């Protein structure tokens, strides 16, 4: 995790503790060489950083920052099941934006998550993505982000 930690430090960020589940799920699951995270909310020190709809109570610039927090929480979830230095590619990001009816800037909001992943992983942080507007998210969160990361295979040792 040293390279990822160094990248986070350059950005003035620290990997937070894993956000505990708010329902019946795990924050992240490994399947083969992939890690799938559950949707991550913009939780900071156990509390939502903001609530409300983007384009109404939450402005798009703030929502962009909240998406960055979600991505950082997703990285913490990945780190809870695999060392981050094993991540060779962020494959997919899905961002959900609780939106006022007239708000159509979901891609710019989810750029907060995508750009953070690019800053941390470089080219390996470039990914496929969906940015979806929804009526409401858990706990009235403005943004939720999930991701899929591909891991470097673990070398298998053969007994001598």
DSSP file (Angstrom, degrees, kcal/mol; ACC not computed):
  #  RESIDUE AA STRUCTURE BP1 BP2  ACC     N-H-->O    O-->H-N    N-H-->O    O-->H-N    TCO  KAPPA ALPHA  PHI   PSI    X-CA   Y-CA   Z-CA
    1    1 A X     >        0   0    0      0, 0.0     4,-3.1     0, 0.0     5,-0.2   0.000 360.0 360.0 360.0  -1.6    0.0    0.0    0.0
    2    2 A X  H  >  +     0   0    0      1,-0.2     4,-2.5     2,-0.2     5,-0.2   0.894 360.0  47.1 -59.4 -44.7    3.1    2.3    0.2
    3    3 A X  H  > S+     0   0    0      2,-0.2     4,-2.1     1,-0.2    -1,-0.2   0.908 115.7  45.2 -65.5 -41.0    2.7    3.7   -3.4
    4    4 A X  H  > S+     0   0    0      2,-0.2     4,-2.7     1,-0.2    -2,-0.2   0.917 113.0  50.8 -67.4 -43.2   -1.0    4.4   -2.9
    5    5 A X  H  X S+     0   0    0     -4,-3.1     4,-2.6     1,-0.2    -2,-0.2   0.898 109.8  51.0 -60.5 -39.7   -0.4    5.9    0.6
    6    6 A X  H  X S+     0   0    0     -4,-2.5     4,-2.3    -5,-0.2    -1,-0.2   0.905 110.3  48.9 -64.1 -41.5    2.3    8.1   -1.0
    7    7 A X  H  X S+     0   0    0     -4,-2.1     4,-1.3     2,-0.2    -2,-0.2   0.919 112.3  48.2 -64.3 -43.0   -0.1    9.3   -3.7
    8    8 A X  H  <>S+     0   0    0     -4,-2.7     5,-3.2     1,-0.2     4,-0.3   0.913 110.4  51.8 -63.0 -41.9   -2.8   10.0   -1.0
    9    9 A X  H ><5S+     0   0    0     -4,-2.6     3,-1.6     1,-0.2    -2,-0.2   0.902 105.6  54.6 -62.0 -41.1   -0.2   11.9    1.1
   10   10 A X  H 3<5S+     0   0    0     -4,-2.3    -1,-0.2     1,-0.3    -2,-0.2   0.837 110.0  48.4 -59.2 -31.7    0.7   14.0   -2.0
   11   11 A X  T 3<5S-     0   0    0     -4,-1.3    -1,-0.3    -3,-0.2    -2,-0.2   0.453 119.5-113.5 -86.8  -1.2   -3.0   14.9   -2.3
   12   12 A X  T < 5S+     0   0    0     -3,-1.6     2,-0.3    -4,-0.3    -3,-0.2   0.776  76.2 126.8  74.5  26.2   -3.1   15.7    1.4
   13   13 A X      < -     0   0    0     -5,-3.2     2,-0.4    -6,-0.1    -1,-0.3  -0.819  45.4-156.3-118.0 155.5   -5.4   12.7    2.1
   14   14 A X        -     0   0    0     -2,-0.3     2,-0.5    -3,-0.1    -9,-0.0  -0.970  32.2-107.5-125.0 144.4   -5.4    9.8    4.4
   15   15 A X        -     0   0    0     -2,-0.4    58,-0.1    60,-0.1     3,-0.1  -0.595  43.2-140.3 -68.5 122.1   -7.2    6.5    3.9
   16   16 A X        -     0   0    0     -2,-0.5     2,-0.1    56,-0.2     3,-0.1  -0.239  25.4 -85.0 -77.5 170.8  -10.1    6.5    6.4
   17   17 A X        -     0   0    0      1,-0.1    -1,-0.1    63,-0.0     2,-0.1  -0.417  61.2 -86.2 -65.7 152.6  -11.3    3.6    8.5
   18   18 A X        -     0   0    0     58,-0.2     2,-0.4     1,-0.1    -1,-0.1  -0.417  44.1-116.8 -63.4 133.8  -13.8    1.4    6.6
   19   19 A X        -     0   0    0     54,-0.2    -1,-0.1    -2,-0.1     3,-0.1  -0.605  32.8-120.0 -71.6 124.0  -17.3    2.8    6.9
   20   20 A X        -     0   0    0     -2,-0.4    -1,-0.1     1,-0.1     6,-0.1  -0.361  36.0 -94.9 -64.6 145.5  -19.4    0.2    8.8
   21   21 A X        -     0   0    0      4,-0.2    -1,-0.1     1,-0.1     6,-0.0  -0.272  22.7-154.1 -59.5 144.6  -22.3   -1.2    6.9
   22   22 A X  S    S+     0   0    0     -3,-0.1     2,-0.2     2,-0.0    -1,-0.1   0.362  80.0  10.6 -98.5   3.2  -25.7    0.5    7.5
   23   23 A X  S    S-     0   0    0      2,-0.1     2,-1.3     0, 0.0    -2,-0.1  -0.719 112.6 -45.8-153.9-157.4  -27.6   -2.7    6.5
   24   24 A X  S    S+     0   0    0     -2,-0.2     2,-0.3     2,-0.0    -2,-0.0  -0.651  95.9  84.3 -92.5  83.0  -26.9   -6.4    5.7
   25   25 A X  S    S-     0   0    0     -2,-1.3     2,-0.3    13,-0.0    -4,-0.2  -0.961  72.2-106.5-162.9 171.7  -23.9   -6.4    3.4
   26   26 A X        -     0   0    0     -2,-0.3    12,-0.1     1,-0.1     3,-0.1  -0.855  25.3-127.1-106.5 147.5  -20.1   -6.3    3.4
   27   27 A X  S    S+     0   0    0     -2,-0.3    11,-2.7     1,-0.2     2,-0.3   0.835  91.1   2.2 -61.8 -32.0  -18.2   -3.1    2.4
   28   28 A X  E     -A   37   0A   0      9,-0.3     2,-0.4    49,-0.1     9,-0.2  -0.993  61.3-161.7-156.0 151.7  -16.2   -5.1   -0.2
   29   29 A X  E     -A   36   0A   0      7,-2.2     7,-2.7    -2,-0.3     2,-0.5  -0.999  14.9-139.2-136.8 137.0  -15.9   -8.7   -1.6
   30   30 A X  E     +A   35   0A   0     -2,-0.4     2,-0.4     5,-0.2     5,-0.2  -0.837  19.8 177.8 -94.8 131.9  -13.1  -10.3   -3.5
   31   31 A X  E >   -A   34   0A   0      3,-2.9     3,-1.5    -2,-0.5     2,-0.3  -0.910  64.0 -53.7-133.1 105.2  -14.1  -12.6   -6.4
   32   32 A X  T 3  S-     0   0    0     -2,-0.4     0, 0.0     1,-0.3     0, 0.0  -0.499 123.1 -16.3  64.7-125.0  -11.0  -14.0   -8.2
   33   33 A X  T 3  S+     0   0    0     -2,-0.3   118,-4.1    -3,-0.1     2,-0.4   0.121 123.7  86.9 -97.3  20.1   -8.8  -11.1   -9.2
   34   34 A X  E <   -AB  31 150A   0     -3,-1.5    -3,-2.9   116,-0.3     2,-0.5  -0.920  58.4-154.7-124.0 146.6  -11.5   -8.5   -8.6
   35   35 A X  E     -AB  30 149A   0    114,-2.8   114,-2.5    -2,-0.4     2,-0.5  -0.985  10.7-164.1-115.9 129.0  -12.8   -6.5   -5.7
   36   36 A X  E     -AB  29 148A   0     -7,-2.7    -7,-2.2    -2,-0.5     2,-0.3  -0.957   9.0-154.9-110.8 124.6  -16.4   -5.3   -5.8
   37   37 A X  E     -A   28   0A   0    110,-2.6    -9,-0.3    -2,-0.5   -10,-0.1  -0.714  15.0-122.5 -96.7 152.1  -17.3   -2.5   -3.3
   38   38 A X        -     0   0    0    -11,-2.7   109,-0.2    -2,-0.3     2,-0.1  -0.394  55.5 -70.0 -73.2 165.6  -20.7   -1.8   -1.9
   39   39 A X        -     0   0    0    107,-0.1     2,-0.5    -2,-0.1   107,-0.3  -0.404  54.5-147.6 -60.6 133.1  -22.0    1.7   -2.5
   40   40 A X  E     -C  145   0A   0    105,-3.1   105,-2.1    -2,-0.1     2,-0.2  -0.909   6.0-152.2-110.9 129.5  -20.1    4.1   -0.4
   41   41 A X  E     -C  144   0A   0     -2,-0.5     2,-2.3   103,-0.2   103,-0.2  -0.481  37.3 -93.3 -91.0 165.9  -21.7    7.2    1.0
   42   42 A X        +     0   0    0    101,-0.6     7,-2.7    -2,-0.2     2,-0.4  -0.409  64.6 163.2 -79.4  66.7  -19.8   10.5    1.8
   43   43 A X  E     -F   48   0B   0     -2,-2.3     2,-0.4     5,-0.2     5,-0.2  -0.705  17.8-176.6 -89.0 135.1  -19.2    9.5    5.5
   44   44 A X  E >  S-F   47   0B   0      3,-3.1     3,-1.4    -2,-0.4    -2,-0.0  -0.987  73.8 -14.9-131.9 121.7  -16.6   11.3    7.5
   45   45 A X  T 3  S-     0   0    0     -2,-0.4    -1,-0.1     1,-0.3     3,-0.1   0.878 131.0 -50.1  52.2  41.9  -15.9   10.2   11.1
   46   46 A X  T 3  S+     0   0    0      1,-0.2     2,-0.3   -26,-0.0    -1,-0.3   0.504 121.9  89.9  82.2   4.7  -19.1    8.2   11.2
   47   47 A X  E <  S-F   44   0B   0     -3,-1.4    -3,-3.1    -5,-0.0    -1,-0.2  -0.966  83.1 -99.3-134.0 150.2  -21.5   10.9    9.9
   48   48 A X  E     -F   43   0B   0     -2,-0.3    -5,-0.2    -5,-0.2     3,-0.1  -0.448  24.4-142.7 -63.7 136.1  -22.7   12.0    6.5
   49   49 A X  S    S-     0   0    0     -7,-2.7     2,-0.3     1,-0.2    -1,-0.1   0.732  80.2  -8.0 -72.7 -22.3  -20.8   15.1    5.3
   50   50 A X        -     0   0    0     -8,-0.3    92,-0.4    16,-0.0     2,-0.3  -0.972  62.4-151.2-164.0 161.2  -24.0   16.5    3.8
   51   51 A X        +     0   0    0     -2,-0.3    90,-0.2    90,-0.2     2,-0.2  -0.928  46.5  57.3-134.3 162.6  -27.6   15.5    3.1
   52   52 A X  S    S-     0   0    0     88,-2.5     2,-0.3    -2,-0.3    46,-0.2  -0.515  80.7 -46.5 114.4-179.0  -30.1   16.5    0.4
   53   53 A X    > > -     0   0    0     -2,-0.2     5,-2.3    46,-0.1     3,-1.6  -0.713  50.4-117.6 -94.9 138.9  -30.6   16.6   -3.3
   54   54 A X  B 3 5S+gh  58  99C   0     44,-3.4    46,-2.8    -2,-0.3    49,-0.2  -0.583 104.9  30.2 -73.3 134.0  -28.0   17.9   -5.7
   55   55 A X  T 3 5S+     0   0    0      3,-2.7    -1,-0.3    -2,-0.3     4,-0.1   0.351 128.3  43.5  93.8  -4.2  -29.3   21.0   -7.5
   56   56 A X  T < 5S+     0   0    0     -3,-1.6    -1,-0.2     2,-0.5    -2,-0.1   0.334 130.5   2.3-128.6 -92.1  -31.5   21.9   -4.5
   57   57 A X  T   5S+     0   0    0     -4,-0.5     2,-0.5     1,-0.1    -3,-0.2   0.747 130.7  51.1 -75.5 -23.4  -30.0   21.7   -1.0
   58   58 A X  B   <S-g   54   0C   0     -5,-2.3    -3,-2.7    -8,-0.1    -2,-0.5  -0.961  80.9-137.6-119.5 125.2  -26.5   20.7   -2.2
   59   59 A X     >  -     0   0    0     -2,-0.5     4,-2.2    -5,-0.2     3,-0.4  -0.472  25.7-112.8 -79.9 156.2  -24.7   22.6   -5.0
   60   60 A X  H  > S+     0   0    0      1,-0.2     4,-2.2     2,-0.2     5,-0.1   0.826 114.9  55.7 -58.6 -35.2  -22.9   20.7   -7.7
   61   61 A X  H  > S+     0   0    0      2,-0.2     4,-1.6     1,-0.2    -1,-0.2   0.913 110.1  45.5 -65.4 -41.3  -19.4   21.8   -6.5
   62   62 A X  H  > S+     0   0    0     -3,-0.4     4,-2.3     1,-0.2    -2,-0.2   0.898 110.8  53.8 -66.0 -40.2  -20.1   20.5   -3.0
   63   63 A X  H  X S+     0   0    0     -4,-2.2     4,-2.2     1,-0.2    -2,-0.2   0.868 103.9  56.2 -63.0 -36.5  -21.5   17.2   -4.5
   64   64 A X  H  X S+     0   0    0     -4,-2.2     4,-1.4     2,-0.2    -1,-0.2   0.930 109.0  46.7 -58.1 -46.4  -18.2   16.8   -6.6
   65   65 A X  H  X S+     0   0    0     -4,-1.6     4,-1.8     1,-0.2    -2,-0.2   0.880 109.8  53.6 -63.9 -38.5  -16.3   17.0   -3.3
   66   66 A X  H  X S+     0   0    0     -4,-2.3     4,-2.3     1,-0.2    -1,-0.2   0.868 104.6  55.0 -64.5 -36.0  -18.7   14.5   -1.7
   67   67 A X  H  X S+     0   0    0     -4,-2.2     4,-2.2     2,-0.2    -1,-0.2   0.855 104.9  53.9 -65.1 -34.3  -18.0   12.1   -4.6
   68   68 A X  H  X S+     0   0    0     -4,-1.4     4,-2.3     2,-0.2    -2,-0.2   0.914 107.8  50.0 -63.0 -42.8  -14.3   12.4   -3.8
   69   69 A X  H  X S+     0   0    0     -4,-1.8     4,-2.5     1,-0.2    -2,-0.2   0.921 109.1  52.1 -61.8 -43.3  -15.1   11.4   -0.2
   70   70 A X  H  X S+     0   0    0     -4,-2.3     4,-2.2     1,-0.2    -2,-0.2   0.919 109.4  49.4 -58.0 -44.6  -17.1    8.4   -1.5
   71   71 A X  H  X S+     0   0    0     -4,-2.2     4,-2.2     2,-0.2    -1,-0.2   0.896 109.9  50.9 -63.9 -39.9  -14.2    7.3   -3.7
   72   72 A X  H  X S+     0   0    0     -4,-2.3     4,-1.9     1,-0.2    -1,-0.2   0.905 110.6  49.3 -63.8 -40.7  -11.8    7.5   -0.7
   73   73 A X  H  X S+     0   0    0     -4,-2.5     4,-2.0     1,-0.2   -54,-0.2   0.863 108.4  53.9 -65.1 -35.5  -14.3    5.4    1.3
   74   74 A X  H  X S+     0   0    0     -4,-2.2     4,-2.4     2,-0.2    -2,-0.2   0.893 106.6  51.6 -65.4 -38.9  -14.4    2.9   -1.5
   75   75 A X  H  X S+     0   0    0     -4,-2.2     4,-2.8     2,-0.2    -2,-0.2   0.890 107.7  52.4 -64.7 -37.8  -10.6    2.7   -1.5
   76   76 A X  H  X S+     0   0    0     -4,-1.9     4,-1.0     2,-0.2    -1,-0.2   0.901 108.6  51.0 -62.5 -39.3  -10.8    2.0    2.3
   77   77 A X  H  < S+     0   0    0     -4,-2.0     3,-0.4     2,-0.2     4,-0.4   0.915 110.6  48.3 -64.0 -42.6  -13.3   -0.8    1.6
   78   78 A X  H >X S+     0   0    0     -4,-2.4     3,-2.0     1,-0.2     4,-1.7   0.944 109.1  53.6 -60.0 -47.1  -10.9   -2.3   -1.0
   79   79 A X  H 3< S+     0   0    0     -4,-2.8    -1,-0.2     1,-0.3    -2,-0.2   0.715  97.2  66.7 -63.1 -20.4   -8.0   -2.1    1.4
   80   80 A X  T 3< S+     0   0    0     -4,-1.0    -1,-0.3    -3,-0.4    -2,-0.2   0.683 115.9  25.8 -74.2 -15.5  -10.1   -4.0    4.0
   81   81 A X  T <4 S+     0   0    0     -3,-2.0     2,-0.3    -4,-0.4    -2,-0.2   0.536 132.0  15.0-122.3 -12.7   -9.9   -7.1    1.8
   82   82 A X  S  < S-     0   0    0     -4,-1.7    -1,-0.4    -5,-0.1     2,-0.1  -0.974  84.6 -92.9-159.9 146.3   -6.7   -6.6   -0.3
   83   83 A X    >   -     0   0    0     -2,-0.3     3,-2.1     1,-0.1     4,-0.3  -0.416  33.4-132.8 -62.1 135.0   -3.6   -4.5   -0.2
   84   84 A X  G >  S+     0   0    0      1,-0.3     3,-1.6     2,-0.2    -1,-0.1   0.786 103.6  67.3 -63.2 -25.8   -4.1   -1.4   -2.4
   85   85 A X  G 3  S+     0   0    0      1,-0.3    -1,-0.3    66,-0.0    -2,-0.1   0.614  91.2  63.9 -71.0  -8.7   -0.7   -1.9   -4.0
   86   86 A X  G <  S+     0   0    0     -3,-2.1    66,-3.0    65,-0.1     2,-0.5   0.599  77.1 106.7 -82.4 -12.2   -2.2   -5.1   -5.6
   87   87 A X  E <   +D  151   0A   0     -3,-1.6    64,-0.2    -4,-0.3     3,-0.1  -0.550  38.7 169.4 -71.2 118.9   -4.7   -2.9   -7.5
   88   88 A X  E     +     0   0A   0     62,-2.7     2,-0.3    -2,-0.5    -1,-0.2   0.571  65.5   8.9-104.0 -14.5   -3.6   -2.9  -11.1
   89   89 A X  E     -D  150   0A   0     61,-1.4    61,-3.3    36,-0.1     2,-0.8  -0.917  56.2-136.1-165.1 136.7   -6.7   -1.2  -12.5
   90   90 A X  E     -D  149   0A   0     34,-3.1    59,-0.2    -2,-0.3     3,-0.1  -0.892  32.3-177.2 -87.7 115.1   -9.9    0.5  -11.5
   91   91 A X  E     +     0   0A   0     57,-2.2    37,-2.5    -2,-0.8     2,-0.3   0.911  54.6   5.1 -85.9 -45.7  -12.3   -1.2  -13.9
   92   92 A X  E     -De 148 128A   0     56,-1.4    56,-2.4    35,-0.2     2,-0.4  -0.999  51.7-167.5-148.0 141.3  -15.7    0.3  -13.3
   93   93 A X  E     -De 147 129A   0     35,-1.9    37,-2.0    -2,-0.3     2,-0.5  -0.997   4.8-167.7-127.3 135.2  -17.2    3.1  -11.2
   94   94 A X  E     -De 146 130A   0     52,-2.4    52,-2.4    -2,-0.4     2,-0.5  -0.992   8.5-169.6-121.8 124.1  -20.9    3.6  -10.7
   95   95 A X  E     -De 145 131A   0     35,-2.8    37,-3.3    -2,-0.5     2,-0.5  -0.951   6.1-161.5-116.7 132.0  -22.0    6.9   -9.2
   96   96 A X  E     -De 144 132A   0     48,-3.2    48,-2.1    -2,-0.5     2,-0.5  -0.936   5.9-165.8-110.7 131.9  -25.5    7.7   -8.0
   97   97 A X  E     -De 143 133A   0     35,-3.1    37,-2.7    -2,-0.5     2,-0.8  -0.964  19.0-138.8-122.6 116.0  -26.6   11.3   -7.5
   98   98 A X  E     - e   0 134A   0     44,-2.5   -44,-3.4    -2,-0.5     2,-0.4  -0.644  41.7-167.1 -71.5 112.8  -29.7   12.1   -5.6
   99   99 A X  B     -h   54   0C   0     35,-2.5   -44,-0.2    -2,-0.8     2,-0.1  -0.820  29.7-120.2-118.5 141.7  -30.9   14.9   -7.9
  100  100 A X    >   -     0   0    0    -46,-2.8     3,-1.9    -2,-0.4   -46,-0.0  -0.440  49.4-102.3 -62.5 152.0  -33.5   17.6   -7.9
  101  101 A X  T 3  S+     0   0    0      1,-0.3    -1,-0.1    -2,-0.1   -46,-0.0   0.804 120.7  43.3 -53.9 -34.5  -35.9   17.0  -10.8
  102  102 A X  T 3  S+     0   0    0    -47,-0.1     2,-0.3     2,-0.0    -1,-0.3   0.517  87.5 110.5 -91.0  -4.3  -34.3   19.6  -13.1
  103  103 A X    <   +     0   0    0     -3,-1.9     3,-0.1   -49,-0.2    -4,-0.1  -0.568  29.8 162.9 -77.7 128.7  -30.6   18.7  -12.3
  104  104 A X        +     0   0    0     -2,-0.3     3,-0.4     1,-0.1    -1,-0.1   0.160  46.0  98.8-128.3  16.7  -28.8   17.0  -15.2
  105  105 A X    >>  +     0   0    0      1,-0.2     4,-1.7     2,-0.1     3,-0.5   0.020  37.0 127.2 -96.5  28.5  -25.1   17.4  -14.1
  106  106 A X  H 3>  +     0   0    0      1,-0.2     4,-2.5     2,-0.2     5,-0.2   0.875  69.5  56.7 -54.5 -42.6  -24.6   13.9  -12.7
  107  107 A X  H 3> S+     0   0    0     -3,-0.4     4,-1.2     1,-0.2    -1,-0.2   0.902 106.7  49.4 -59.0 -39.3  -21.5   13.2  -14.8
  108  108 A X  H <4 S+     0   0    0     -3,-0.5     4,-0.4     2,-0.2    -1,-0.2   0.873 111.0  50.3 -67.5 -35.1  -19.7   16.3  -13.5
  109  109 A X  H >< S+     0   0    0     -4,-1.7     3,-1.8     1,-0.2     4,-0.4   0.950 110.3  48.3 -64.4 -49.0  -20.6   15.3   -9.9
  110  110 A X  H >X S+     0   0    0     -4,-2.5     4,-2.1     1,-0.3     3,-0.7   0.690  92.6  78.9 -70.1 -17.4  -19.2   11.8  -10.4
  111  111 A X  H 3X S+     0   0    0     -4,-1.2     4,-3.3    -5,-0.2     5,-0.4   0.810  81.6  69.2 -56.0 -28.2  -16.1   13.3  -11.9
  112  112 A X  H <> S+     0   0    0     -3,-1.8     4,-1.4    -4,-0.4    -1,-0.2   0.928 105.4  37.9 -55.9 -45.2  -15.1   13.9   -8.3
  113  113 A X  H <> S+     0   0    0     -3,-0.7     4,-2.3    -4,-0.4    -2,-0.2   0.936 118.1  49.4 -70.0 -47.8  -14.7   10.2   -7.7
  114  114 A X  H  X S+     0   0    0     -4,-2.1     4,-2.0     1,-0.2    -2,-0.2   0.906 111.7  47.8 -61.3 -43.5  -13.2    9.5  -11.2
  115  115 A X  H  X S+     0   0    0     -4,-3.3     4,-2.3     2,-0.2    -1,-0.2   0.879 109.7  52.9 -68.7 -36.8  -10.6   12.3  -10.9
  116  116 A X  H  X S+     0   0    0     -4,-1.4     4,-2.1    -5,-0.4    -1,-0.2   0.940 109.3  49.4 -61.1 -45.7   -9.6   11.2   -7.4
  117  117 A X  H  X S+     0   0    0     -4,-2.3     4,-2.8     1,-0.2     5,-0.3   0.877 111.2  49.8 -62.6 -37.3   -9.0    7.7   -8.7
  118  118 A X  H  X S+     0   0    0     -4,-2.0     4,-1.9     7,-0.2    -1,-0.2   0.886 109.8  50.7 -65.9 -39.0   -6.9    9.0  -11.6
  119  119 A X  H  < S+     0   0    0     -4,-2.3    -2,-0.2     2,-0.2    -1,-0.2   0.857 117.5  39.9 -66.1 -35.1   -4.9   11.2   -9.2
  120  120 A X  H  < S+     0   0    0     -4,-2.1    -2,-0.2    -5,-0.2    -1,-0.2   0.909 130.8  23.1 -80.8 -44.7   -4.2    8.1   -7.0
  121  121 A X  H >< S-     0   0    0     -4,-2.8     3,-1.3     1,-0.3    -3,-0.2   0.457  87.4-151.9-106.4  -2.7   -3.6    5.4   -9.6
  122  122 A X  G >< S-     0   0    0     -4,-1.9     3,-2.1     1,-0.3    -1,-0.3  -0.414  76.4  -6.6  64.5-140.3   -2.6    7.3  -12.7
  123  123 A X  G >  S+     0   0    0      1,-0.3     3,-1.7     2,-0.2    -1,-0.3   0.825 133.4  63.9 -57.8 -33.2   -3.5    5.5  -15.9
  124  124 A X  G <  S+     0   0    0     -3,-1.3   -34,-3.1     1,-0.3    -1,-0.3   0.651  95.1  61.9 -67.0 -13.9   -4.6    2.5  -13.9
  125  125 A X  G <  S+     0   0    0     -3,-2.1     2,-0.3    -7,-0.2    -1,-0.3   0.516  76.8 106.5 -88.5  -5.7   -7.3    4.7  -12.3
  126  126 A X    <   +     0   0    0     -3,-1.7     2,-0.3    -4,-0.3   -36,-0.2  -0.599  52.6 162.6 -75.2 133.0   -9.0    5.3  -15.7
  127  127 A X        -     0   0    0     -2,-0.3   -35,-0.2   -38,-0.1     2,-0.2  -0.887  44.8 -92.9-146.9 166.5  -12.2    3.3  -15.8
  128  128 A X  E     -e   92   0A   0    -37,-2.5   -35,-1.9    -2,-0.3     2,-0.3  -0.558  53.4-171.9 -77.3 155.8  -15.6    2.7  -17.4
  129  129 A X  E     -e   93   0A   0    -37,-0.2     2,-0.4    -2,-0.2   -35,-0.2  -1.000  29.9-159.5-156.5 150.6  -18.3    4.6  -15.6
  130  130 A X  E     -e   94   0A   0    -37,-2.0   -35,-2.8    -2,-0.3     2,-0.5  -0.990   8.5-165.2-125.3 140.8  -22.0    5.2  -15.1
  131  131 A X  E     -e   95   0A   0     -2,-0.4     2,-0.4   -37,-0.2   -35,-0.2  -0.962  18.1-173.8-126.3 111.4  -23.4    8.4  -13.5
  132  132 A X  E     -e   96   0A   0    -37,-3.3   -35,-3.1    -2,-0.5     2,-0.4  -0.895  20.2-141.2-117.8 131.5  -27.0    8.0  -12.6
  133  133 A X  E     +e   97   0A   0     -2,-0.4     2,-0.3   -37,-0.2   -35,-0.2  -0.760  28.2 179.9 -86.6 132.9  -29.5   10.5  -11.2
  134  134 A X  E     -e   98   0A   0    -37,-2.7   -35,-2.5    -2,-0.4     3,-0.1  -0.891  36.7-123.3-131.7 161.7  -31.9    9.0   -8.6
  135  135 A X  S    S-     0   0    0     -2,-0.3     2,-0.3     1,-0.3    -1,-0.1   0.880  89.8  -6.1 -72.3 -39.6  -34.7   10.4   -6.5
  136  136 A X        -     0   0    0    -38,-0.1     2,-0.3    -3,-0.0    -1,-0.3  -0.992  58.4-154.2-157.2 150.4  -33.2    9.5   -3.1
  137  137 A X    >   -     0   0    0      4,-0.4     3,-2.0    -2,-0.3     4,-0.2  -0.819  47.2 -67.8-121.3 164.3  -30.3    7.6   -1.6
  138  138 A X  G >  S+     0   0    0     -2,-0.3     3,-1.9     1,-0.3    -1,-0.1  -0.191 120.4   5.6 -52.6 140.2  -29.8    5.9    1.8
  139  139 A X  G 3  S-     0   0    0      1,-0.3    -1,-0.3   -88,-0.0   -91,-0.1   0.620 126.0 -74.9  61.5  15.5  -29.8    8.3    4.8
  140  140 A X  G <  S+     0   0    0     -3,-2.0   -88,-2.5     1,-0.2    -1,-0.3   0.769  80.8 170.7  66.4  28.2  -30.7   11.2    2.3
  141  141 A X    <   -     0   0    0     -3,-1.9    -4,-0.4   -90,-0.2    -1,-0.2  -0.401  34.4-142.8 -65.9 145.2  -27.1   11.2    1.1
  142  142 A X  S    S+     0   0    0    -92,-0.4   -44,-2.5     1,-0.2     2,-0.3   0.784  80.6  23.0 -77.3 -27.5  -26.5   13.3   -2.0
  143  143 A X  E     - D   0  97A   0    -46,-0.2  -101,-0.6   -77,-0.1     2,-0.3  -0.983  56.4-175.2-143.4 147.0  -24.0   10.9   -3.6
  144  144 A X  E     -CD  41  96A   0    -48,-2.1   -48,-3.2    -2,-0.3     2,-0.4  -0.989  10.3-169.4-141.6 138.5  -23.1    7.2   -3.5
  145  145 A X  E     +CD  40  95A   0   -105,-2.1  -105,-3.1    -2,-0.3     2,-0.3  -0.991   7.0 178.6-133.2 135.9  -20.2    5.6   -5.4
  146  146 A X  E     - D   0  94A   0    -52,-2.4   -52,-2.4    -2,-0.4     2,-0.3  -0.926  11.0-171.7-126.2 157.6  -19.2    1.9   -5.9
  147  147 A X  E     - D   0  93A   0     -2,-0.3  -110,-2.6   -54,-0.2     2,-0.4  -0.968  21.8-139.9-146.7 164.0  -16.3    0.5   -7.8
  148  148 A X  E     -BD  36  92A   0    -56,-2.4   -57,-2.2    -2,-0.3   -56,-1.4  -0.997  23.0-169.6-122.8 128.1  -14.7   -2.6   -9.2
  149  149 A X  E     -BD  35  90A   0   -114,-2.5  -114,-2.8    -2,-0.4     2,-0.4  -0.941  15.4-138.7-119.7 141.2  -10.9   -3.0   -9.0
  150  150 A X  E     -BD  34  89A   0    -61,-3.3   -62,-2.7    -2,-0.4   -61,-1.4  -0.841  21.5-150.0 -97.5 134.8   -8.7   -5.6  -10.7
  151  151 A X  E     - D   0  87A   0   -118,-4.1   -64,-0.2    -2,-0.4     2,-0.2  -0.737  20.6-107.7-103.3 149.9   -6.0   -7.1   -8.5
  152  152 A X        -     0   0    0    -66,-3.0    -1,-0.0    -2,-0.3   -66,-0.0  -0.557  50.5-101.8 -66.6 138.0   -2.6   -8.4   -9.5
  153  153 A X        -     0   0    0     -2,-0.2     2,-0.4     1,-0.1    -1,-0.1  -0.293  33.3-115.3 -61.9 148.1   -2.7  -12.2   -9.2
  154  154 A X        -     0   0    0     -3,-0.1     2,-0.2     1,-0.1    -1,-0.1  -0.728  32.3-113.8 -84.0 130.9   -1.0  -13.6   -6.1
  155  155 A X        -     0   0    0     -2,-0.4     2,-0.5     1,-0.1    -1,-0.1  -0.454  28.6-135.1 -66.2 132.3    2.0  -15.7   -6.9
  156  156 A X        -     0   0    0     -2,-0.2     2,-0.4     2,-0.0    -1,-0.1  -0.755  13.8-143.4 -91.0 131.9    1.4  -19.3   -6.0
  157  157 A X        -     0   0    0     -2,-0.5     2,-0.5     0, 0.0    -1,-0.0  -0.759   5.8-147.3 -95.6 141.6    4.2  -21.1   -4.3
  158  158 A X        -     0   0    0     -2,-0.4    -2,-0.0     2,-0.0     0, 0.0  -0.919  24.1-115.5-107.8 127.8    4.9  -24.7   -5.0
  159  159 A X              0   0    0     -2,-0.5    -1,-0.0     1,-0.1     0, 0.0  -0.318 360.0 360.0 -61.2 143.1    6.2  -26.8   -2.1
  160  160 A X              0   0    0      0, 0.0    -1,-0.1     0, 0.0    -2,-0.0   0.428 360.0 360.0 -93.6 360.0    9.7  -28.1   -2.7
